[in-house]
């Protein structure tokens, strides 16, 4: 069990966005101008909740896909091996 007082929660930014894909087996978007940027979140758990809500709201459109981008890995790639979030095993 981790001691949260010894190590404060580190801000690990995550972007949630989505849009209609050109085909069901790809990730190329039909129209980049109509992408839905849901938001930027301070941790994976919050981003996951936002992703799930957005994905469930578009369940009737099979071509609508939402994604979670680990921005902290893009912003500091040299630290990506040292920093782990809830999705890392």
Secondary structure by P-SEA (a helix, b strand, c coil): ccccccccccbbbbbbcccccccccccccccccccccccccccaaaaaaaaaaaaaaacccccbbbbbbcccccccccccccccccccc
